[in-house]
Amino acid sequence: MIGMDFHEVVWAVVVGSAMTLVLLMYFVNAAELSKDGGKALDEWTVGHFALGVYLGFFMRTIWAGAVFLIYWELHELLFYKEVKESVANRFVDLVVGIIGLIVGSLLQSFAPIPLS
């Protein structure tokens, strides 16, 4: 990334992340890795990734964002009984959210915003 300006870095990260996510969705769903009937990746996977990017960009530490993502999955499990997600989908939601946290944190390091 040496010699790249900020906009080129953002474009490369966003496009690379989106392409990776689309490929993951295709291959994991094609293989149907979930053993309990549900898909490991679904349309909400993109939302979990976007939330991770947002949290990674605006939170002071990745750990705080990871704790929030874990809390959210537990919250869904305990309080949203109508949401039927496979165990594999819950795991993938966490992993994709954490990847988003890392991407958001990297974006923040290239374009720091004062958070105080």
C-alpha positions in Angstrom: 0.0 0.0 0.0 3.0 2.2 -0.2 2.4 5.1 -2.6 -1.4 4.9 -2.3 -3.4 7.8 -1.1 -6.2 7.4 1.5 -9.0 7.0 -1.1 -7.2 4.3 -2.9 -6.6 2.4 0.4 -10.3 2.7 1.4 -11.4 1.5 -2.1 -9.0 -1.4 -1.9 -10.1 -2.5 1.6 -13.9 -2.1 0.8 -13.7 -3.9 -2.6 -11.4 -6.7 -1.2 -13.6 -7.2 1.8 -16.8 -7.3 -0.3 -15.3 -9.8 -2.8 -14.1 -12.0 0.0 -17.5 -11.9 1.7 -19.3 -12.8 -1.6 -17.0 -15.7 -2.2 -17.3 -17.0 1.3 -21.1 -16.8 1.0 -21.1 -18.7 -2.2 -18.7 -21.5 -1.2 -19.9 -22.0 2.4 -23.6 -22.1 1.3 -22.7 -24.4 -1.6 -21.0 -26.8 0.8 -23.8 -26.4 3.4 -21.5 -26.7 6.4 -24.3 -26.3 8.9 -25.4 -29.6 10.3 -28.7 -28.4 11.8 -30.4 -27.5 8.5 -29.7 -23.8 8.3 -27.2 -22.0 6.1 -24.0 -20.9 7.7 -24.1 -17.6 5.8 -27.2 -15.6 5.0 -28.3 -12.1 4.0 -27.6 -10.9 7.5 -24.0 -11.8 7.2 -23.4 -8.6 5.3 -25.1 -6.6 8.1 -22.8 -8.2 10.7 -19.8 -7.3 8.6 -21.0 -3.7 8.2 -21.7 -3.4 12.0 -18.2 -4.7 12.6 -16.7 -2.1 10.3 -18.7 0.6 12.0 -17.7 -0.5 15.5 -14.1 -1.0 14.5 -14.0 2.6 13.1 -15.6 4.3 16.0 -14.7 2.3 19.1 -11.5 2.8 20.9 -10.5 -0.8 21.0 -11.3 -3.9 19.0 -11.9 -5.8 22.3 -14.9 -3.5 23.1 -16.3 -4.2 19.7 -15.8 -7.9 20.0 -17.6 -7.9 23.4 -20.5 -6.0 21.8 -20.8 -8.6 19.0 -20.7 -11.5 21.4 -23.3 -9.7 23.6 -25.5 -9.2 20.5 -25.5 -12.9 19.5 -26.3 -13.9 23.1 -29.1 -11.3 23.1 -30.5 -12.7 19.9 -30.4 -16.2 21.3 -32.0 -15.4 24.6 -34.6 -12.8 23.7 -35.5 -13.3 20.0 -37.0 -16.8 20.1 -38.6 -16.2 16.6 -35.1 -15.9 15.1 -34.1 -19.4 14.0 -30.4 -19.4 13.2 -28.1 -22.4 13.0 -25.1 -22.8 15.3 -22.9 -22.4 12.3 -24.6 -19.2 11.3 -24.1 -17.7 14.8 -20.4 -18.6 14.7 -20.0 -17.1 11.2 -21.8 -13.9 12.3 -19.2 -13.5 15.0 -16.3 -14.3 12.7 -17.5 -11.9 10.0 -18.2 -9.2 12.6 -14.7 -9.5 14.0 -13.3 -9.3 10.4 -15.3 -6.1 10.0 -13.9 -4.8 13.3 -10.4 -5.3 12.0 -11.2 -3.6 8.7 -12.8 -0.7 10.5 -9.9 -0.4 12.8 -7.5 -0.3 9.9 -9.6 2.4 8.2 -9.5 4.4 11.4 -5.7 4.2 11.5 -5.5 5.6 7.9 -8.0 8.4 8.6 -8.1 9.0 12.3 -11.1 10.8 13.8 -10.6 12.4 17.2 -12.9 10.5 19.5 -12.8 12.8 22.5 
